[in-house]
Amino acid sequence: MSTKGPKIRIGVLQETDQAEFRVQGAFRIEDGEGNLITTLPPVDTPWKVRAVDPSPAEVRYRLLVFRDKKEKPVSDQEKTFRKMGWVTKIVQMSHRFPELPAELSDNREFWLLLGDWGDPTPAQEALKSFPGDVEVIPDRIKIPVGKLRLFSDQNPTGWVVSNKIRILPDDRERGRVAVGDIRVGIEFHWEHLQTQSYRGIVEMGLSNSGKVQVINELPLEEYLYSVNSSEMTADSPPELLKAQTVAGRNTALATMGKHHPEADFDLCADDHCQCYQGSGREGERSIQAVQNTFGEVLVYRDEICDARYSKICGGAMEAYENIWGGGPVPYMGFGIDAEDPSEVETYLPLEDDENARRFIDGRPSVYCACPDVVLPGHLHRIGGYFRWQVSYSQAELQEILQLNLGQSIGPILDLVPVKRGVSGRITVMEFIGEKEKVEIRDQLKIRKMLSPSHLYSSCFYVVKEMGKDGRPVKFILKGAGWGHGVGLCQVGAAAMALEGKSYREILSHYYKNTFMRKVY
């Protein structure tokens, strides 16, 4: 496989007291400056890494209130907030790709940050006074300092290294490093630990808290061997895997360095960025999907598209700005997941609560309803969330809300959708208790409020069963889809592939007015 193209650094284990690994093949161990520490023969020995006398990073917490690809709009906003007495800071977030054509080689954004707190709690309190898309982000001022100790049961003395431990294969094609206790599905109901094997270089360093973090550094194209099959599976329909590969390549190039601005890696390995579960997820089809789309990206004008995707849209795609704020993104606006949109059009507009209810109760002939295809195993299970239902007793809902809100609002009287997006997803919701009302903005926060982990989507309505005293005793949530609903619908894309559509047809359906370009 050609290594032409960018490299990428993936945070596969963001923080642990002790990292454990085994090598599959011969390896050499270097420090962060490239000095040889030792060599490891291809022996199945478990090695361990711990931090020694670490000093955590210095991190300040600020509010990210505005972002733009151009500096002037951000600078104009800064002047306004400075006049209001805010401490302000403009940072340029960008990752440069010398391997790409000059006009596509920089994914730059300018961020306006407000405030300066040493603890996230007052930042979270300040956040409450801001409506809309504002978030607390950590701003690292000083990196963590300390040493790392590499040892095994057979060699308990081991080595103490001053900065990083880099594990490099002698045979890049065959060498693998298996790392234990990788957390998969973080904060979701399927969260669990796995041992995962990785191509390329594995780097052990210090997290911001002074613990051990594990980063996998490898060519972007080899990373995609696993992304397409971690998001789906390696035996998925070939055209689906190709579409997922291009979307994954776009996501990486468009967002590197922006989801974890305080970290030493480009993207994490979980749903927060995109799923990457190492070389064990690869298969012949997943590798071919990457090789057959090598270096291909979706472009809108002179911009690499930030190609978001979710598991199942439920029949209608949400507009980007209703999920992540900012201005509209021309290629990720409202869409109907069907070749013939007429059936769904009878429900529009889905911002209307009654229309959204009818849409959720209906089963329109859209791709992700899979009326004309039978999905294979894992996709069939996901497809079951085209329409779903969750029920809570009064006591269960009180307990969940008290845990997630951090306070009791008393017996729950009602859950009221205040605002819906274009796909029917609730973006503002009021939780009405006997003691007080709480308004929650943001579809993900709403989903977290109504579940021990995450509700499947915020496209739902509520049915209350009333007791003899006229108060609700049961809440039934009837919903559509799984995920935020922006961009490519993975189940809909699978159905399109099974109907004979090409990956280019699939991508043009979900990302309007884009074109494919081979950039390396």
Secondary structure, DSSP 4 states (H G I P E B T S, - for coil): ----S-EEEEEEEEEESEEEEEEES-EEEE-TTS-EEEEE-S----EEEEEEEEEPPEEEEEEEEEEESSHHHHHHHHHHHHHTT--EEEEEE--B-TTS-GGGSB--EEEEEEEEESSHHHHHHHHTT--SS-EEEEEEEE--EEEEEEEESS-SS-EEESS-EEEEESSTTT-EEEEEEEEESTTSTT-EEEEEEESSEEEEEE-TTSSEEEEEEEEHHHHHHHHHHHHS-TTS-HHHHHHHHHHHHHHHHHHTTTS-TTSSSSEESSTTT-----GGG--HHHHHHHHTTTTEEEEETTEE----EESB-TTEEBPHHHHH-SS--TTSS-EESSSSTHHHHTT--TTSHHHHHHHHH-----GGG-SS----HHHHHHHTTSEEEEEEEHHHHHHHHHHHHSS---SEEEEEEEEE-TTS-EEEEEEEESS-EEEEESHHHHHHHTSSS--S-S-EEEEEEE-TTSSEEEEEEEEE-BS--BSEEHHHHHHHHHTT--HHHHHHHHSTT-EEEE--
